[in-house]
Amino acid sequence: MNETTFRIRPYSKRELARLYFPETVHADSAVANLRNQIRRIPDLVRELAEANYRTHDKVFTPKQVGILVRYLGEP
């Protein structure tokens, strides 16, 4: 069995959303799903804001990806 390990690194919002929602047909829908997941967890929203995340950012930094993985698990 060939298992891949998720790496904490910079990810575009689309790339990370597609990893979390691979069954979603359109990338924009995957981004919307990720955005909705984030909004449902106030502590996640707060920590991302503290890590300088802004909703219009196109890329998640490694620190922001680490925060997302802590709350949402690995994609």
C-alpha positions as CSV (number, residue, x, y, z in Angstrom):
1,M,0.0,0.0,0.0
2,N,1.4,3.4,-1.0
3,E,0.3,6.0,1.6
4,T,1.1,9.6,1.0
5,T,1.7,11.9,3.9
6,F,0.2,15.4,4.0
7,R,2.8,18.1,4.2
8,I,2.5,21.4,6.0
9,R,3.5,23.9,3.4
10,P,2.0,26.9,1.6
11,Y,-1.1,25.9,-0.4
12,S,-3.3,27.9,-2.7
13,K,-6.8,28.1,-1.4
14,R,-8.1,26.1,-4.3
15,E,-5.5,23.4,-3.9
16,L,-6.2,22.9,-0.2
17,A,-10.0,23.0,-0.8
18,R,-9.7,20.3,-3.4
19,L,-7.7,18.2,-1.0
20,Y,-10.4,18.6,1.7
21,F,-13.3,18.1,-0.8
22,P,-12.0,15.9,-3.6
23,E,-15.5,14.7,-4.6
24,T,-16.5,18.3,-5.4
25,V,-16.7,18.8,-9.2
26,H,-15.8,22.5,-9.4
27,A,-12.9,24.1,-7.6
28,D,-15.0,27.1,-6.7
29,S,-17.5,24.8,-4.9
30,A,-14.6,23.2,-3.0
31,V,-13.4,26.6,-1.9
32,A,-17.0,27.5,-0.8
33,N,-17.2,24.3,1.2
34,L,-13.9,25.0,2.9
35,R,-15.0,28.6,3.7
36,N,-18.2,27.2,5.2
37,Q,-16.3,24.7,7.4
38,I,-14.0,27.5,8.6
39,R,-17.0,29.8,9.5
40,R,-18.6,27.1,11.6
41,I,-15.7,27.1,14.1
42,P,-15.3,30.5,15.8
43,D,-12.0,29.5,17.4
44,L,-10.6,28.5,14.0
45,V,-11.7,31.9,12.6
46,R,-10.0,33.6,15.5
47,E,-6.7,31.7,15.2
48,L,-6.6,32.2,11.4
49,A,-7.1,36.0,11.9
50,E,-4.3,36.0,14.5
51,A,-2.1,34.3,11.9
52,N,-2.9,37.2,9.5
53,Y,-5.4,35.3,7.3
54,R,-7.7,37.5,5.3
55,T,-10.7,36.1,3.5
56,H,-9.5,37.4,0.1
57,D,-6.0,35.8,0.4
58,K,-5.3,33.3,-2.4
59,V,-2.7,31.3,-0.4
60,F,-2.6,29.8,3.0
61,T,0.8,30.1,4.8
62,P,2.3,27.0,6.4
63,K,1.2,28.4,9.8
64,Q,-2.4,28.8,8.6
65,V,-2.3,25.3,7.1
66,G,-1.2,24.0,10.5
67,I,-4.1,25.7,12.2
68,L,-6.5,24.3,9.7
69,V,-5.2,20.8,10.2
70,R,-5.5,21.1,13.9
71,Y,-9.2,21.9,13.6
72,L,-10.2,20.0,10.5
73,G,-7.8,17.1,10.5
74,E,-5.6,16.2,7.5
75,P,-7.3,16.3,4.2
